[in-house]
Amino acid sequence: MIEPRHEASGRKLRFEIFRYNPVDPSSHPHMDTFELGETPYMTLFIALHRIREEQDPSLQFDFSCRSAVCGSCGLLINGRPGLACHTRTADLPDTIRLHPLPVFKLIGDLSVDTGSWFRQMAQRVESWIHEKVPFDPKAQEARMDDDLARAIYEGERCIECGCCVASCGVANVRPQFVGPAGMNRIARFMMDPRDERTDSEWFDVVSSDEGVFGCVGLMACHDICPKGLPLLEVYAYLRRKMLAKVMTPLAREAEPSKRQSSKM
């Protein structure tokens, strides 16, 4: 077997990594330190694998595609959420501190359970097409405007890595907040003409402190998203829709008094 060759780039990197196994009574939260020689084009994904293979096989972290598609390798990188496979060590200082993403249930070390959070969020906002007529497999395919299809696809690019949720100040202190990823899912189905839910039905889902009006506007989610989703535009879209739902009846109620005052 040919041993892998690691060409040094001159820097010695110091990794301070959070360690804790919540199912082991003897384990306690602490930081372990590892050192690696930096190699050309090294990512945190590569560095973590080298640490596990060469220094500590018990290190826990999540990975799958290494192409910023699966969203598995989200973690805190020097306090900022990001993807291990998407982050090059050349863009980081000599000391790199790694922690698990907050908000989500800790599995161990850098590994968290994002799946349970996204599942309950999807069930809560009913993240699927709602049709009021029975499905007809022989019906003609529904047509959609190209611009609308692109807008819906933009929302579908979310890889559910959890970085936006971990960066959200509200989600960190309010467990019932649907979070940026939840808002993105709501907007995606609200735009879809195949979904027959009314604005009133959507109002019950999104127009509360646990929905879009719970956002305090820090917009760290927009800055953090590794896929560059326009979450600022998503929030603006939802607020406009919900405010229109409230303001339209109020405007209609005010019209008779306006007409009466104009006659006087």
C-alpha positions in Angstrom: 0.0 0.0 0.0 1.4 3.4 -1.0 1.3 5.9 1.9 -0.3 9.3 1.2 2.2 12.1 0.7 1.5 15.4 2.4 3.5 18.2 0.9 4.0 21.0 3.5 3.2 24.5 2.6 5.2 26.0 5.5 2.5 26.6 8.1 2.0 24.6 11.2 -1.7 24.7 12.1 -3.1 24.4 15.6 -6.6 22.9 15.9 -8.5 23.4 19.1 -11.5 21.0 18.9 -14.5 20.7 21.2 -14.8 17.2 22.6 -17.8 15.7 24.5 -19.7 12.5 24.3 -23.2 13.1 26.0 -23.9 9.4 26.3 -20.7 8.6 28.1 -21.0 9.4 31.9 -17.3 9.8 32.2 -17.0 12.3 29.4 -17.1 16.1 30.1 -16.9 19.1 27.7 -13.4 20.2 27.0 -11.1 21.3 24.2 -8.4 19.0 22.6 -5.4 20.4 20.7 -3.9 18.9 17.6 -1.2 20.1 15.2 -1.0 19.5 11.5 1.3 20.7 8.7 -0.7 22.6 6.2 -0.8 21.2 2.7 -1.8 22.9 -0.6 -5.5 23.3 -1.1 -6.3 21.8 2.4 -9.8 22.2 3.6 -11.2 21.6 7.1 -12.7 18.4 5.7 -9.2 17.1 4.8 -7.7 18.3 8.1 -10.3 16.6 10.2 -9.9 13.3 8.3 -6.1 13.5 8.8 -6.5 14.2 12.5 -8.8 11.2 12.9 -6.7 8.9 10.8 -3.3 10.0 12.1 -3.9 11.2 15.7 -7.3 10.4 17.3 -9.6 7.8 15.7 -12.3 8.6 18.3 -13.0 12.2 16.9 -16.6 12.5 15.8 -17.7 14.8 12.9 -20.2 14.5 10.1 -19.4 14.3 6.4 -20.7 12.8 3.1 -20.3 14.5 -0.2 -17.3 16.9 0.4 -18.8 19.1 -2.4 -21.0 21.5 -0.4 -24.1 19.6 -1.5 -25.2 17.4 1.4 -24.8 19.9 4.2 -23.6 17.3 6.7 -20.3 19.0 7.7 -21.6 22.2 9.2 -19.8 23.4 12.3 -18.6 26.6 14.1 -15.2 27.7 12.6 -13.6 30.3 14.9 -17.1 31.1 16.1 -18.7 31.4 12.6 -20.9 28.7 11.1 -19.6 27.2 7.9 -19.1 23.9 6.0 -15.8 22.0 6.6 -15.6 20.9 3.0 -16.2 24.5 1.8 -13.6 26.2 4.0 -9.9 26.3 3.1 -7.3 26.5 5.8 -5.5 29.1 3.8 -8.3 31.5 4.6 -7.9 30.9 8.3 -5.4 31.9 11.0 -2.8 29.6 12.4 -5.1 28.7 15.3 -8.4 27.2 14.3 -11.1 26.6 16.9 -13.9 24.2 16.0 -17.2 23.7 17.9 -20.5 21.9 17.0 -23.3 24.0 15.7 -25.6 25.4 18.4 -29.4 24.9 18.5 -29.2 21.3 17.3 -29.0 18.2 19.6 -25.3 17.2 20.2 -24.4 13.7 19.1 -20.7 13.9 20.0 -17.8 16.2 19.5 -18.5 18.2 16.3 -21.5 16.0 15.3 -25.1 17.3 15.7 -28.5 16.0 14.8 -29.8 18.5 12.2 -32.3 15.9 10.8 -34.7 15.9 13.7 -34.8 19.7 13.7 -35.6 19.9 10.0 -38.1 17.1 10.2 -40.2 18.8 12.9 -39.9 22.2 11.1 -41.1 20.6 7.8 -44.1 19.0 9.7 -44.9 22.2 11.4 -45.1 24.3 8.3 -46.5 21.4 6.2 -43.7 21.6 3.7 -45.4 19.9 0.8 -47.8 20.8 -2.0 -51.4 21.2 -0.8 -53.9 20.4 -3.5 -57.7 20.4 -2.9 -58.6 18.2 -5.9 -57.7 14.5 -6.2 -54.5 13.7 -8.0 -55.1 12.8 -11.7 -52.1 10.9 -13.2 -53.6 11.5 -16.7 -53.9 15.3 -16.3 -51.9 17.5 -18.5 -48.7 18.8 -16.9 -49.2 22.3 -15.3 -47.4 25.1 -17.0 -45.4 27.7 -15.0 -43.9 31.0 -15.8 -40.1 30.8 -16.2 -39.3 33.6 -13.8 -41.5 32.0 -11.2 -40.0 28.6 -11.7 -36.5 30.1 -11.2 -37.6 31.8 -8.0 -39.0 28.6 -6.6 -35.8 26.7 -7.6 -33.8 29.3 -5.8 -35.5 28.3 -2.5 -35.0 24.7 -3.3 -31.2 25.1 -3.4 -31.2 25.0 0.4 -29.0 22.0 1.5 -30.4 22.1 5.1 -26.9 22.4 6.6 -28.2 24.3 9.6 -25.7 27.1 9.3 -28.3 29.8 9.0 -30.2 28.4 12.0 -27.0 28.3 14.1 -26.2 31.9 13.3 -29.7 33.2 14.2 -29.9 34.9 17.5 -33.6 34.3 17.9 -33.3 30.5 17.1 -30.6 30.2 19.7 -32.9 31.5 22.5 -36.4 30.6 21.2 -36.8 26.8 20.4 -40.2 27.3 18.6 -38.9 29.9 16.1 -39.1 28.3 12.6 -35.8 29.9 11.8 -34.4 31.1 8.4 -34.5 27.7 6.8 -38.2 27.4 7.9 -39.0 30.8 6.4 -37.3 29.8 3.2 -39.4 26.7 3.0 -42.6 28.7 3.6 -41.8 31.2 0.9 -41.0 28.4 -1.6 -44.5 26.9 -1.2 -46.3 30.2 -0.8 -44.9 31.2 -4.3 -45.8 27.8 -5.9 -49.1 28.2 -7.8 -49.8 24.4 -7.4 -50.1 24.9 -3.6 -53.8 25.9 -2.9 -53.4 27.2 0.6 -54.9 30.7 1.0 -53.2 33.7 2.6 -55.4 33.2 5.6 -54.0 29.7 6.1 -50.5 30.9 5.6 -51.1 33.7 8.1 -51.7 31.2 10.9 -48.3 29.6 10.1 -46.0 32.5 9.6 -47.4 35.8 11.1 -46.4 35.4 14.7 -43.3 35.8 16.9 -42.4 32.3 16.0 -42.6 33.2 12.4 -41.4 36.1 10.2 -42.3 38.8 12.8 -40.0 37.1 15.3 -37.0 38.0 13.3 -35.0 40.9 14.8 -33.3 41.8 11.5 -29.7 41.0 12.3 -29.6 38.9 9.0 -26.6 36.8 10.0 -28.4 34.0 8.2 -28.1 35.9 4.9 -24.4 36.5 5.4 -23.6 33.0 6.6 -25.5 30.8 4.0 -22.9 28.8 2.1 -25.2 28.6 -0.9 -25.8 32.3 -1.1 -29.5 32.1 -0.8 -31.3 35.5 -0.8 -32.8 35.2 2.7 -33.2 39.0 3.0 -35.5 38.9 0.0 -37.3 35.9 1.4 -38.1 37.8 4.7 -39.2 40.9 2.8 -41.5 38.8 0.6 -43.2 37.1 3.6 -43.6 40.4 5.5 -45.2 42.1 2.4 -47.6 39.2 2.0 -48.6 39.0 5.6 -49.0 42.8 6.0 -51.1 42.9 2.9 -53.4 40.3 4.4 -53.9 42.5 7.5 -54.0 45.9 5.9 -56.4 45.2 3.1 -59.5 44.6 5.4 -58.5 47.6 7.5 -58.4 49.8 4.4 -61.8 48.6 3.3 -63.3 49.4 6.7 -61.9 52.9 6.6 -63.4 53.6 3.1 -67.0 54.4 4.3 -65.8 56.9 6.9 -63.6 58.6 4.2 -66.6 58.9 1.9 -68.8 60.3 4.6 -66.2 62.9 5.6 -65.8 63.9 1.9 -69.6 64.6 1.7 -69.5 66.8 4.7 
